């Protein structure tokens, strides 16, 4: 009985040959195509990395000019020191974002 269940009988059915061919094609394709589990990189992660590098490329000259302007205004005594501290903290957050994210993810075990 077990041998009869395990064996596919192709001769007795009309279209049995097509069923066997479809089974072979499905088996070959399932073995040839990699499963989604083995994907190497997430498209979101790739896009986020590209976005991060573009933002840092734009932010670098803006931060340099901002520090120069703040220094000139501080020398002329025309600015509150709160603005200078705010700019320094903002630059540190903008350029340290990858390290901050990995630190927070490490804290929560993600």
N, C-alpha and C positions, 0 to 999 in steps of 0.2 A: 504494500500500500504506500509506504513512504517513498519507494523508488518511483512509483507512478506520479506522485504529487511533485517530486523534485524535478522530474523530466518534463520538458515542454514537447507536446506532440504537435508536430507541424503538418503531418500528412493528412490527418483526418479532417481538417478544417479548411473551408474556403477562405483565403486571405491569411492563412497561417504563415506563409512565407514572408508576407509583408510585416507581420507581427514580429517574426524572428529578426528581420532586417532592421526594423525600428529599434528593437532591443539591443542589437549590436551597435547601431549608430549612437544610441543614447549612452551606452556603456563607454564607447570610445570617447565621446565628447565630454562625459563627466570625468574621465581620467585625464584628458588633455587640457581642459580648462582649469586654471587655478581657482580655488574657492576664495570667496571674499575675505575669509579670515586671514589669508596669507598676504593681503595687501600691505605694501611697505609704508605708504605715507597717505595721510588724510588730505583730501583736496582743500578742506578748510584750513588745515595747518599750513599748507603750502601758500595759500592766499594770504593768511594772516602774517606769515613771515615776510612775504613780499610787501605787504602794506606797511609793516613795521619798518622795514629798511627804507621804503620811500619816505615815510614820515620823518625818520631820523635824518635822511639826506636833506630834506627841506628845513628841518628844525636847526641843524648845525649852524648855518650862516645867520639865521634869525637870532639864535641865542648869542652868537658872538657880537652882533650889532647891538642887541639889547644890553649886554654887559658893558659895551663901550659907552652907550648913551647914559646908562645909569651911573657909570663912573664919572662921566663929564658933569652930569647934573648934581652928583654928590659933591664934586669938587667945588662947584659954584654955590653949594648950599641951597639948592632949589628943589629938593625932593625929600620926602619923608623916608626915614630908614625902614619903615614897614614895607614900602614898595620894593626896596632892595632885598630885604629878607624874603618877601613873597616871590620875587623873581628867582632868587637862588633856590628856594624850595621847589618851585615849579620846574626849573631846569633839571634839578636832581631827580625829580619824579619822572620827567619825560625821558631822560637818558638812562635811568635806572629801572625802567618798567620791566624788562625781562627778568632781572634779578629779583625784583619785588614779587612778580608773579610766581616765580619758582619757589621763593621763600614761603609765600602764603600757601601754595599747593603742598609744600612739604609739611607745613604745620597741620594741615587737615588730612594728610595722607592720600591726596588725589594724584 
